[in-house]
């Protein structure tokens, strides 16, 4: 079984609209009063495969509807009840392939009825793919549940804010 070499590149087309031929390009309309500034550019993704460049079809990451509620591992339970919504928060999350960290924005965490007091202190350094630092405010142990074809799943995992 041979593997196919695939290269990727983004091409830049100034003012082009999808589906138009090269000869019928028009300048992109501007949404502001200054016409002396360069027009915005459109980036299109292409893949080199089988000896030619082809426009790639881009798809969003798969998402899953999950319910997140507070959970504490046995070693951390101190007899106090967990705060947060008793029913948990129902959110649409990117399906985890195992290569991603379980991150949730602090703003969304608080908006779903949880509090800063629900977070456990952690010392963790994370960086984005472009090496920009990601500030971690704390961690909480979440019980995740979702419905799948085989029934209902209830894993408990740590998440970082």
Buried (B, 14 or more C-beta within 10 A) or exposed (E): EEEEEEEEEEEEBEBBEEEEEEEEEEEBEEEEEEEEEEEEEBEBEBBEBEEEEEEBEEEEEEEBEBBBBBBBEEEEEEEEEBBBBEEBBEBEBEEBEEEEEEEBEBEEBEEBBBEEEBBEEEEEEEEEEEEEEEEBEBBBBBBBBBEEEEEEEEEBEEBBB
